[in-house]
Amino acid sequence: MASFSGLSLSFFPSLLVNTRSKSPTSPVSHICGASNSQKWSTNFEKSPLHLDKLSSVGYEQKIEDIKHLLQSIPENDPAESLALVDSVQRLGVNSHFHEEIETILQQFYKTTSDHIYGFYTLHDVSLLFRLLRQNGYCISADVFNNFKGKDGKFRGRLRQDTRGLMELYEAAQLGFEGEYVLDEAANFSSKILQECIAADHMDPNWSKMIKNKLRHPYHKTITRFAEKDFFQEFQWKKTLRELAIMDLHKRRSVYQAELRQISAWWNELSLSDNLKLARNQPIKWYTWSMAILMDDINMSAQRVELTKSISFIYLIDDIFDLYGTQDELTIFTEAINKWDYAAIDTLPDYMKMCYRALLDTTHEIAHKIHERHGYNPIDFLKKPWAKLCDAYLLEAKWFASGNLPTADLYLRNGKVSSGVHVVLVHLFFLFGLGGGAIHLKDASKLISSVATILRLWNDLGSAKDENQHGKGRSYIECYKKDNEGLSIVEAREHVLDMIENEWKIFNEECFCVNQSLTLSFKRASLNLVRIIPMMYSYNDNQQLPELEEYVKFMLFT
């Protein structure tokens, strides 16, 4: 049910496997059990960091060197400054250079004209457009009309500019609804780039680079350490590479320390002993938080607290899927809505520990927010839990009756059962928002858009898995029911189109329309959307190889 529960992690022999099974007797369900998690915990505790010793002096000096470059390059070579800003952001070290990057982008934005700052190449205009828009500047997509002919189509001579086409494709990913020039740009660039890949004369390295670009455009992909072919031939290449490596090593050390905190908390709760069929995978839950809050290494407390909330999304989902009868689930949902310790006595024994732990943990999070920011958000934090369980219960009734709802009704409820509202509401207050002029309702449209994307991606992945298990609990099945005769391929294509359109809604809300939310909250929401495809892109073995690679790289390699 819960979209956040679509991923399971088993550290050995395979890091990630698809465990979205709904039956307690399923062998896949057994993989999620305590023994598997204990194996992870043992290996984790014995695993050394294997990190080079960090020189704080050298680390700080490299930061100062890059700051100097960011301050000086714009006067000499504006195109080079764009490349440096892009590289700094791609490598995930931009948190050290907020002021310098903002100064550069403001300078470019203030000199906006139809000829876009004197940049005339497709590559430079596309790069500047992307950098400005992804950093919150409402630059018009009309700048790309300069690359069209009298017939209103992109000029044919651009077909020879492979580098420019790749950057045009990247820029098109930040489109809003109704920006048809960016739709045209995406279709034009992707079509030609696909032709380039198929060409016999294409250099293998270029072909690989183009494939990566089409499959993982920067805007829709979680930031990761770049391969060496990303770097261009600038003098700052060596310094930036060294800083990125040192920063990564520092992050791994911090992330592993956070994982140990989470592991200790989880072991102390002992919920895995009480709910033996439920998933017992702290590293899986932490992966979400690590990705969502990766922009600021200093947000350890927020990552740890957010992981605790995410863990209960998984646990409660398993209670609904693997344990509860309809009557028991109704009682549990009523108890969550009451949010009262006295309600524990009304629950079956196997639910009591989870209920108490949820209330304890949520109140502890609220108390820490009160200590840090001066207000207690408990009334706001408990509401999404009630809505989540209401949504779970409705799904349970639908599927128990065998009557699938309409696709629209399913999606409306499915956005809530995705768990996104729980995560982003907690994140909203962990960021210290809500105590002043910014209100939770300011984030409602953004949260809804993220929830839609996650629900649809989850159902793409789970539909594949559940189809193999003879189950059909997804938007795809509801949509097929509404459209008799539609094939599974056609239904999946429809869902992909919906995701693409929802990205446009999210982009506009995140980068242009909603100026009340902080940039840090928007970036965290973007990171959540970015990691979603990685969470649900199963291979034929029902594994998640790209996510496995990402987790190994960020935590252990």
Summary of the structure (lengths in Angstrom):
residues: 557
radius of gyration: 24.1
end to end distance: 32.8
largest distance: 75.0
contacts: 1793
relative contact order: 0.11
helix: 72%
strand: 1%
